[in-house]
Amino acid sequence: MTAPELKLSESSLIPAIAQDWQTGQVLMLAYMNREALEKTRETGVAHYWSRSRNRLWRKGESSGNEQRVHDIRVDCDGDCLLLLVEQIGGACHTGYRSCFYRDLFGQVVVDRIFDPEEVYR
């Protein structure tokens, strides 16, 4: 069986949604290029392309809050990935388990699980 053709953006990126492999909780949205996807497949740990740093990064490289990848799925159009992960610690750099910790009005709806000031000294 051959892998589906991926449709990368003009900047050679594809959105990647990280979802808890057991609970189904959506943890974050990031972007991958081909190198990030290959590193993820090789190591079993999520790697992404950081648009702000303009470089490849391993999730958890500075915080220790890595994502162990159990499966990678491709959507029907081939233009988005879903990573089913075991999240170690919080997925969000602001200290929350998920990056989706606020409602539409900015109200925080979950508790913080770590203090980013302590982690990113």
NORTATA-V788819 format. One line per field, one symbol per residue. ss: DSSP state (@ for helix, = for strand, . for the rest). phi: phi as a letter, one per 30 degrees, with the letter a starting at -180 (. if undefined). burial: + if it has 24 or more other ideal C-beta (glycine too) atoms within 12 Angstrom, else -. A space follows every 10 residues. Layout:
ss->???
phi->???
burial->???
This chain:
ss->.......... ...======= .....===== ==.@@@@@@@ @@@.=.==== ....====.. ......==== ====.....= =======... .......... .=.....=.. .....@@@@. .
phi->.cdddccdde cicbdbccbd dcciddcabb bbcddddddd ddcicdbbcd ddchadbdej dcciddbddc abbcddcica cbccbcdcid dcddjcdbdc cbddciddcb ddcacddddc d
burial->-----+---- --++++++++ ----++++++ +++--++--+ ----+++++- -----+++++ --+-+++++- -+-+-----+ +++++++-++ +++++++++- +--------- ---------- -
